[in-house]
């Protein structure tokens, strides 16, 4: 049976659609502009203006990007940091949140209060740097993976989701002789795909875009993530200092349009994997986002 909407509901739907179209345009136009410049001829890119389609399609910028050896090495570093950081975050957060979802856990209140305090009080940059140094993580790849694996907000999300699972499942498993680790990894986590996908996506995007920690703690340029290469290209004069080939450096000095195209091509190359990952976990994402609104 079709429900007839009132006039107010129809007006709300129209306004909502218009608002979402504006939001979509605000987010989509800059991305189209970046992609269009990256595929445009350098001379056409120098003319300026908002490009929604490439002017004189050209792959010249991408040829320069993929000729730079640092791109490949930093790309592999970023993949390592993003995948390793996401796995560690999901694993350690699950191990932290699972006991908090058990009602008779004796330290439940203390750990919850302790984690909540960390959401409002931070140690600061200098104490954090000293701690990282004392742990021997300076110029160590693990500094991009281990710090920040456990976040109070993520623990609360996991705890809330675990509490929403039927307690009878855990009780039945205990009767059959399963331990807590077996229950967590064989029963709870397989049923927690929405929250794993949601937190995993946020963590991977954060690790993929991380550059500040690399600037502080990694002295070896061979360990830098790809975001550091992008930062150098965006903040050096025409990107010439980040390119090792002297011939390319001279061309960049003479052609500002080519420098702009190379910067945009680098941005596209860096953001492409994250854009490809999102559609595969979208079906879990919406459910995971609303976990905290269902049960506190």
Legacy VTK file of the C-alpha trace (Angstrom):
# vtk DataFile Version 3.0
C-alpha trace
ASCII
DATASET POLYDATA
POINTS 296 float
0.000 0.000 0.000
1.412 3.347 -1.044
1.472 5.941 1.715
0.474 9.413 0.588
2.913 12.078 1.757
1.736 15.372 3.145
2.697 18.690 1.602
5.247 19.299 4.346
6.888 15.929 3.712
7.143 16.646 -0.020
8.672 20.075 0.616
11.166 18.489 3.014
12.110 15.843 0.428
12.690 18.476 -2.263
14.793 20.647 0.064
16.744 17.610 1.224
17.489 16.543 -2.355
18.578 20.049 -3.331
20.815 20.327 -0.274
22.449 16.955 -0.954
23.011 17.935 -4.599
24.796 21.095 -3.456
26.928 19.100 -1.003
27.758 16.558 -3.710
28.750 19.325 -6.133
30.953 21.001 -3.520
32.814 17.727 -2.951
32.841 16.499 -6.549
33.892 19.628 -8.448
37.337 19.992 -6.807
38.034 16.315 -7.517
37.013 16.672 -11.162
39.176 19.783 -11.415
42.234 17.923 -10.094
41.677 14.944 -12.423
41.095 17.210 -15.437
44.306 19.175 -14.903
46.293 15.964 -14.450
45.146 14.736 -17.887
45.448 18.132 -19.620
48.224 19.498 -21.769
50.609 21.666 -19.723
50.143 24.741 -21.925
46.372 24.501 -21.635
46.608 24.098 -17.857
48.477 27.413 -17.617
45.398 29.256 -18.904
43.706 28.689 -15.547
39.985 28.545 -14.826
37.843 25.702 -13.502
38.466 22.581 -15.566
35.812 19.882 -15.458
37.132 18.087 -18.529
40.746 17.747 -19.757
41.991 20.285 -22.277
43.943 18.533 -25.026
44.166 15.139 -23.350
47.735 14.274 -22.396
49.509 11.678 -20.229
52.671 13.744 -20.003
52.260 14.456 -16.280
51.748 10.792 -15.415
54.832 9.844 -17.413
56.904 12.195 -15.268
55.308 10.895 -12.056
56.043 7.246 -12.831
59.597 8.042 -13.939
60.421 9.162 -10.392
61.816 6.175 -8.389
60.876 7.770 -5.051
57.184 7.444 -5.936
57.361 3.643 -6.115
59.338 3.235 -2.895
57.186 5.664 -0.933
54.054 4.023 -2.349
55.164 0.648 -0.998
55.925 2.279 2.354
52.447 3.806 2.485
50.789 0.475 1.663
52.824 -1.169 4.427
51.900 1.521 6.957
48.214 1.587 5.999
47.684 -2.171 5.947
49.863 -2.859 9.005
48.334 -0.003 10.989
44.794 -1.081 10.132
45.404 -4.708 11.100
47.047 -3.722 14.393
44.279 -1.252 15.183
41.485 -3.752 14.572
43.273 -6.519 16.480
44.289 -4.529 19.568
41.008 -2.591 19.692
39.057 -5.857 19.577
41.161 -7.335 22.376
40.604 -4.193 24.455
36.877 -3.840 23.814
35.862 -7.479 24.261
36.431 -7.663 28.055
34.575 -4.357 28.431
31.527 -5.921 26.790
31.357 -8.614 29.492
29.151 -7.468 32.364
31.061 -9.244 35.158
34.552 -8.027 34.155
36.036 -6.640 37.388
38.116 -3.826 35.804
35.391 -2.707 33.410
34.628 0.608 35.135
38.279 1.515 35.742
39.362 0.863 32.140
36.337 2.714 30.730
37.046 5.790 32.865
40.745 5.660 31.969
39.988 5.509 28.235
37.425 8.307 28.535
39.997 10.600 30.177
42.332 10.134 27.192
39.626 11.567 24.920
39.907 14.952 26.679
43.526 15.100 27.866
46.547 14.635 25.580
50.208 14.409 26.470
51.387 17.055 24.008
53.934 16.914 21.204
57.152 17.093 23.252
56.231 14.371 25.809
55.027 12.214 22.922
58.313 12.679 21.066
60.300 11.800 24.214
58.195 8.679 24.701
58.690 7.620 21.077
62.438 8.196 21.436
62.676 6.186 24.670
60.853 3.313 22.976
63.483 3.287 20.220
60.997 4.097 17.474
62.807 7.098 16.001
63.604 6.343 12.347
61.807 3.017 12.751
59.004 1.973 10.402
56.958 0.755 13.359
56.464 4.373 14.450
53.957 4.702 11.603
52.056 1.577 12.695
52.048 1.088 16.477
51.337 4.552 18.014
47.636 5.315 18.040
46.511 1.717 17.545
44.086 1.998 20.472
41.719 4.948 20.461
39.069 5.481 23.113
36.358 6.256 20.564
37.070 3.086 18.568
37.066 0.986 21.740
33.664 2.392 22.700
32.294 1.610 19.230
33.575 -1.969 19.390
32.301 -2.452 22.945
28.862 -1.169 21.974
28.689 -3.503 18.986
29.861 -6.511 20.997
27.229 -5.774 23.662
24.566 -5.873 20.962
25.401 -9.471 20.068
23.279 -12.151 21.782
24.902 -13.176 25.064
23.495 -16.678 24.588
26.107 -17.293 21.889
28.955 -16.744 24.336
27.241 -18.811 27.019
26.726 -21.718 24.614
30.362 -21.548 23.549
31.552 -21.582 27.162
29.394 -24.648 27.874
31.097 -26.381 24.933
34.474 -25.605 26.483
35.585 -22.648 24.326
37.876 -20.085 25.923
37.499 -16.325 25.631
40.029 -16.039 22.800
38.239 -18.777 20.857
34.907 -17.032 21.405
36.312 -13.689 20.244
38.048 -14.886 17.092
35.668 -17.674 16.078
32.296 -16.166 16.977
32.327 -12.476 17.870
34.603 -11.051 15.157
32.971 -12.973 12.255
29.665 -11.382 13.327
31.244 -7.921 13.596
31.937 -7.184 9.930
30.069 -3.816 9.952
32.127 -2.316 12.774
35.357 -3.871 11.455
34.714 -2.354 8.024
33.832 1.074 9.425
36.777 1.443 11.797
39.064 -0.250 9.286
38.145 2.268 6.593
38.656 5.281 8.854
41.973 3.872 10.073
43.252 3.054 6.596
42.364 6.506 5.267
44.061 8.112 8.271
47.204 6.013 7.852
47.214 6.596 4.094
47.101 10.368 4.560
49.585 10.454 7.463
52.659 12.596 6.871
53.185 14.613 10.066
54.429 11.629 12.061
56.834 10.763 9.254
58.186 14.316 9.266
58.778 14.154 13.037
60.078 10.638 13.528
61.517 9.360 10.215
64.890 10.801 9.235
65.579 8.364 6.409
63.885 9.555 3.207
63.701 5.940 2.034
61.150 5.243 4.783
58.883 8.196 3.988
55.278 7.573 2.898
54.002 8.853 -0.419
52.281 11.786 1.307
55.714 13.222 2.082
56.544 13.184 -1.629
53.282 14.981 -2.366
53.974 17.525 0.372
57.405 18.258 -1.063
55.976 18.676 -4.551
53.282 21.040 -3.321
55.541 23.214 -1.167
58.705 23.497 -3.225
59.113 25.935 -6.111
57.532 24.276 -9.152
58.355 20.851 -7.698
61.863 20.967 -9.146
63.666 19.946 -5.957
61.728 16.692 -5.621
62.634 15.377 -9.088
65.993 13.664 -9.425
66.310 13.912 -13.208
68.178 17.186 -14.128
66.425 17.282 -17.507
63.023 17.214 -15.833
64.134 19.859 -13.336
65.026 22.233 -16.179
61.704 21.595 -17.924
59.807 22.324 -14.719
61.619 25.632 -14.279
60.632 26.674 -17.790
57.081 25.321 -17.740
54.930 26.170 -14.717
51.937 24.465 -16.321
53.745 21.133 -16.416
54.583 21.509 -12.726
50.886 22.025 -11.944
49.917 18.968 -14.004
52.515 16.820 -12.232
51.222 17.906 -8.821
47.655 17.043 -9.767
48.729 13.719 -11.297
50.534 12.847 -8.074
47.370 13.630 -6.076
45.305 11.369 -8.352
47.816 8.517 -8.092
47.815 8.788 -4.291
44.045 8.975 -3.745
43.097 6.336 -6.362
43.493 3.213 -4.133
41.293 4.610 -1.345
38.559 5.504 -3.835
38.670 1.940 -5.199
38.415 0.326 -1.750
35.322 2.192 -0.531
32.669 0.614 -2.850
33.547 -2.901 -1.656
32.857 -2.142 2.022
30.042 0.372 1.584
27.376 -2.202 2.501
28.940 -2.581 5.963
29.827 1.063 6.388
26.342 2.538 6.981
25.431 -0.033 9.623
28.732 0.447 11.422
28.414 4.238 11.515
25.108 4.043 13.404
26.357 1.575 16.031
26.882 4.252 18.664
23.405 5.717 18.157
21.601 2.474 18.920
23.039 1.537 22.282
25.352 3.584 24.512
LINES 1 297
296 0 1 2 3 4 5 6 7 8 9 10 11 12 13 14 15 16 17 18 19 20 21 22 23 24 25 26 27 28 29 30 31 32 33 34 35 36 37 38 39 40 41 42 43 44 45 46 47 48 49 50 51 52 53 54 55 56 57 58 59 60 61 62 63 64 65 66 67 68 69 70 71 72 73 74 75 76 77 78 79 80 81 82 83 84 85 86 87 88 89 90 91 92 93 94 95 96 97 98 99 100 101 102 103 104 105 106 107 108 109 110 111 112 113 114 115 116 117 118 119 120 121 122 123 124 125 126 127 128 129 130 131 132 133 134 135 136 137 138 139 140 141 142 143 144 145 146 147 148 149 150 151 152 153 154 155 156 157 158 159 160 161 162 163 164 165 166 167 168 169 170 171 172 173 174 175 176 177 178 179 180 181 182 183 184 185 186 187 188 189 190 191 192 193 194 195 196 197 198 199 200 201 202 203 204 205 206 207 208 209 210 211 212 213 214 215 216 217 218 219 220 221 222 223 224 225 226 227 228 229 230 231 232 233 234 235 236 237 238 239 240 241 242 243 244 245 246 247 248 249 250 251 252 253 254 255 256 257 258 259 260 261 262 263 264 265 266 267 268 269 270 271 272 273 274 275 276 277 278 279 280 281 282 283 284 285 286 287 288 289 290 291 292 293 294 295
